[in-house]
Amino acid sequence: MIRTNPANKFNNFQMNIGQKIWNEKDYAGLESRSHHRLDLDIFHEVCESLTDNPRLDASQIEVQVTDGRVLLRGLVSGRMDKREAERCIEFLPGVKDVMNELHFNS
């Protein structure tokens, strides 16, 4: 008997096997410990993500990547843009941390 969670049916399901309940989660996209993305690959993906975001003007944002840690510097139009820049890159593959040093004129 398979019971699915209707709110998240693709990421989580439980199987009843006798008295044991087995939880299965979707681990697609998680890399092995020995595989590390190159900073240059992360840099390109971060830049593309910022550029492709329709809610963000990324023309004044500078990106640096060192050991998977992303540093954002520059000027954005407001607090929401500062948050949006961080939000759109924080879960990209290979990104370990985001240091947001973006500024805006209040």
Residue pairs with C-beta under 8 A, 6 or more apart in sequence:
1 15
1 16
2 13
2 14
2 15
3 13
3 14
3 15
3 16
4 13
5 12
5 13
5 14
10 26
11 25
11 26
12 23
12 24
12 25
12 26
13 23
13 24
14 21
14 22
14 23
14 24
15 21
15 22
15 24
29 93
31 37
31 93
31 94
36 68
36 94
37 68
37 93
37 94
39 65
39 66
39 67
39 68
40 65
41 94
42 65
42 68
42 70
42 92
42 93
42 94
42 95
43 63
43 64
43 65
45 92
45 93
45 94
46 63
46 65
46 70
46 89
46 92
46 95
47 58
47 63
49 88
49 89
49 92
50 56
50 58
50 61
50 63
50 85
50 88
50 89
51 58
53 84
53 85
53 88
55 81
55 84
56 76
56 81
56 84
56 85
56 88
57 76
57 77
57 81
58 85
60 74
60 75
60 76
61 72
61 73
61 74
61 76
61 85
61 102
62 72
62 73
62 74
63 70
63 71
63 72
64 70
64 71
64 73
65 71
67 96
68 94
68 95
68 96
68 97
69 96
69 97
69 98
69 99
70 89
70 95
70 97
70 98
70 99
71 99
71 101
72 85
72 86
72 89
72 98
72 99
72 100
72 101
72 102
73 101
73 102
74 102
74 103
75 102
75 103
75 104
75 105
76 82
76 85
76 102
76 103
76 104
77 104
78 104
79 104
81 102
81 104
82 100
82 102
82 103
82 104
85 100
85 102
86 98
86 100
89 95
89 98
90 98
